[in-house]
Amino acid sequence: MDLVPIFQLVPLTEHDGKALCSWVYPAPYDIYNWPAWEAMAEARQEFTDPAIRDAQYRAVLDQEGTLWGFAQLFPIVGVTRLGLGMRPDLCGQGYGVSFVRAIVEAAKQKAPANEIDLEVLTWNERAYRVYEKAGFGLTDTYERMTPRGMAEFHCMVWNP
C-alpha cells in the first residue's frame, strides 16, 4: 500500500456525479453500481437533483484533487446517516479506514450533536471490517428493500 492519502470532502459536482454513474463494481459488489446518469436525471433521483446533491452529497478527493469516492450525509432527526462509496479500482487496497474517518469528520462538522450511523449489507464483510476499524459498532440487523429485492442489513453507529 502506498502512503494513505489525506482526504477532503467538497461539494459533489454534476461532473463528479456523472463519473460515479460510470463506475462498475465487480459481482457481488455490483449492487452498488449507479444507474446511467441520464436515467437518474430524468427522474431527478439522488445526486442528479441539484438540491439533493447540494444538501446531502460530497465528493471525497485526495490532496491532489483526484476523485476517490462520494459521501452522502443523509439527515434524520438527531442522526446523520452515512452513505458512501469508493472508486472500484481503489477498493480492497487498505484505504478504507481513513476514507471512512474523513467522512465521519465531515458529518461531525455538519451536525455536531447528531449520532452518526450507516447501513451495510450483512454479506459485505469487507466493508463491515472497515467500519469496525473506523469506530462503528453493530446496533441492529434487519431486512429492507434494495433495487434487487429484500436484503439483510446491519446498522452500525459510530462510537467516538
C-alpha positions in Angstrom: 0.0 0.0 0.0 1.2 3.5 -0.9 1.0 6.3 1.6 -2.5 6.9 2.7 -4.0 10.0 1.1 -5.3 12.9 3.0 -8.9 13.1 2.1 -11.1 16.2 1.8 -14.8 16.4 1.2 -16.1 19.1 -1.1 -19.4 19.7 -2.8 -20.2 17.0 -5.4 -20.5 18.5 -8.8 -22.5 17.2 -11.8 -19.3 16.2 -13.4 -18.5 14.1 -10.3 -22.0 12.6 -10.4 -21.5 11.5 -14.0 -18.2 9.9 -13.0 -20.0 7.9 -10.2 -22.5 6.6 -12.7 -19.7 5.3 -14.9 -18.1 3.2 -12.1 -18.5 -0.5 -12.4 -18.1 -2.7 -9.4 -17.5 -6.5 -9.8 -20.0 -9.0 -8.5 -21.2 -9.2 -5.8 -20.5 -5.6 -5.2 -22.3 -4.7 -8.5 -25.4 -4.0 -6.4 -23.6 -0.6 -5.7 -23.5 0.4 -9.4 -25.5 3.5 -10.1 -27.9 3.7 -13.0 -27.0 5.7 -16.0 -26.8 9.5 -15.3 -29.4 10.2 -18.0 -32.0 7.8 -16.4 -31.4 9.2 -12.9 -31.5 12.8 -14.1 -34.8 12.2 -15.9 -36.3 11.0 -12.7 -34.4 13.7 -10.6 -33.0 10.9 -8.4 -30.3 11.3 -5.8 -27.3 13.4 -6.8 -28.8 14.3 -10.2 -31.2 16.7 -8.4 -29.1 19.8 -7.7 -31.0 20.5 -4.4 -30.4 17.0 -3.0 -26.8 17.0 -4.3 -26.0 20.3 -2.6 -27.7 19.3 0.7 -26.5 15.7 1.1 -23.7 14.7 -1.3 -19.9 15.4 -1.1 -17.1 14.3 -3.3 -14.1 12.7 -1.5 -10.9 13.9 -3.0 -7.3 13.2 -2.2 -4.8 16.0 -1.7 -4.2 16.4 -5.5 -7.9 16.8 -6.2 -8.5 13.2 -7.6 -12.0 11.8 -7.0 -11.8 8.8 -4.8 -15.4 8.5 -3.9 -18.5 10.1 -2.5 -20.3 10.6 0.8 -24.0 11.1 1.4 -24.8 12.8 4.7 -28.5 12.0 5.0 -30.3 13.9 7.7 -32.7 12.1 10.1 -33.9 13.7 13.3 -30.9 13.6 15.6 -28.9 11.3 13.3 -26.7 11.7 10.3 -26.9 8.5 8.2 -23.8 8.0 6.0 -23.9 6.6 2.5 -20.6 6.2 0.9 -18.7 4.6 -2.0 -15.1 4.4 -3.1 -14.0 4.2 -6.7 -14.0 0.4 -7.6 -10.3 0.3 -8.6 -9.3 1.6 -5.2 -11.4 -0.8 -3.1 -9.7 -3.5 -1.1 -6.3 -1.7 -1.0 -6.2 -0.6 2.6 -7.5 2.9 2.2 -11.0 2.3 3.7 -10.5 3.3 7.3 -9.0 6.7 6.5 -11.7 7.2 3.8 -14.5 6.5 6.3 -12.9 8.6 9.1 -12.7 11.6 6.8 -16.4 11.2 6.0 -17.2 10.9 9.8 -15.3 14.1 10.4 -17.4 15.9 7.7 -20.6 14.6 9.3 -19.5 15.8 12.7 -18.7 19.2 11.4 -22.1 19.5 9.6 -24.2 18.4 12.6 -22.1 18.1 15.7 -24.9 16.9 18.0 -26.1 14.2 15.8 -25.4 10.5 16.2 -23.7 9.1 13.1 -24.8 5.7 11.7 -24.7 3.7 8.5 -26.1 0.6 7.0 -24.2 -2.3 5.5 -25.4 -5.4 3.7 -24.7 -8.3 6.1 -22.8 -10.3 3.4 -20.3 -7.4 2.8 -17.8 -8.5 5.3 -15.0 -6.3 3.8 -17.0 -3.1 4.4 -18.1 -4.3 7.8 -14.5 -4.8 9.0 -13.5 -1.3 7.6 -16.4 0.3 9.5 -15.5 -1.5 12.7 -11.8 -0.4 12.4 -13.1 3.2 11.8 -15.0 3.2 15.0 -18.5 1.9 14.2 -20.3 -0.7 16.3 -23.2 -3.0 15.4 -26.5 -2.0 16.9 -29.2 -3.8 14.8 -29.8 -6.2 12.0 -32.9 -6.1 9.8 -34.3 -6.6 6.3 -35.2 -3.8 3.9 -35.8 -3.3 0.3 -32.9 -2.8 -2.2 -33.1 -2.5 -6.0 -32.8 -6.3 -6.1 -35.4 -7.1 -3.5 -35.3 -7.6 0.2 -31.9 -7.9 1.8 -30.4 -8.1 5.3 -28.5 -5.1 6.7 -26.5 -4.3 9.8 -27.0 -0.8 11.3 -23.7 0.4 12.8 -23.3 3.5 15.0 -20.1 5.5 15.3 -18.7 5.4 18.8 -16.3 8.2 19.4 
